[in-house]
Amino acid sequence: MNRIHELDALRGLAILGILVVNIMVFHAPYFHYTAFYSAFKGAEELIVYGVVEFFSGKFLFVFAFLFLLLIAYFAIFT
């Protein structure tokens, strides 16, 4: 089976991005989000804001897109 290694690498990066977001989610249950996110000040606040804005949702979309792309590729070429 011919795999496209570049797409596999991108999918691995997408999984890593999903993990980064979920590290914070695993730390704070849903009903503690407000207290969790408001506790950060200064540089920590900027880091948390950057992670939430950049990583949240974007890597999940990339992973889903690449997964469907590989399914379509194997359906057409096998």
MOLIN-V86442 format. One record per residue. PHI is phi as a letter, one per 40 degrees, with the letter a starting at -180 (* if undefined). PSI is psi in degrees with one decimal (none if undefined). NEAR is the number of other ideal C-beta (glycine too) atoms within 10 Angstrom. Layout:
PHI | PSI | NEAR
PHI | PSI | NEAR
This chain:
* | 127.3 | 5
c | 116.0 | 8
b | 148.5 | 10
c | 105.2 | 13
c | -29.6 | 8
c | -40.8 | 8
c | -35.3 | 14
c | -39.3 | 11
c | -42.1 | 11
c | -38.8 | 16
c | -36.9 | 19
c | -41.2 | 12
c | -36.8 | 13
c | -40.3 | 20
c | -38.3 | 13
c | -41.0 | 12
c | -39.6 | 20
c | -38.7 | 18
c | -41.3 | 12
d | -44.3 | 13
c | -41.9 | 18
c | -21.3 | 12
d | -43.9 | 10
c | -37.5 | 16
c | -39.0 | 12
c | -27.9 | 9
c | -37.8 | 9
b | 113.3 | 14
c | 163.7 | 9
d | -41.4 | 6
c | -3.4 | 7
b | 8.2 | 11
d | -45.6 | 12
c | -46.9 | 9
c | -36.3 | 9
c | -50.6 | 14
c | -27.3 | 14
c | -9.4 | 9
c | -16.4 | 12
c | 139.3 | 13
b | 151.9 | 8
g | -131.5 | 7
c | -36.3 | 8
c | -37.9 | 10
c | -40.2 | 13
c | -38.5 | 11
c | -46.6 | 11
c | -43.2 | 15
c | -42.5 | 12
c | -42.3 | 10
c | -45.5 | 15
c | -44.2 | 13
c | -39.5 | 10
c | -45.2 | 13
c | -37.7 | 18
c | 118.4 | 16
g | -33.7 | 13
c | -44.3 | 14
c | -29.3 | 19
c | -40.7 | 15
c | -44.9 | 10
c | -43.8 | 17
c | -45.5 | 19
c | -42.1 | 12
c | -46.4 | 13
c | -36.2 | 19
c | -46.3 | 13
c | -33.9 | 10
c | -42.4 | 14
c | -36.6 | 15
c | -44.7 | 10
c | -39.3 | 10
c | -47.0 | 14
c | -29.3 | 12
c | -34.2 | 8
c | -42.7 | 7
b | 7.1 | 8
b | none | 7
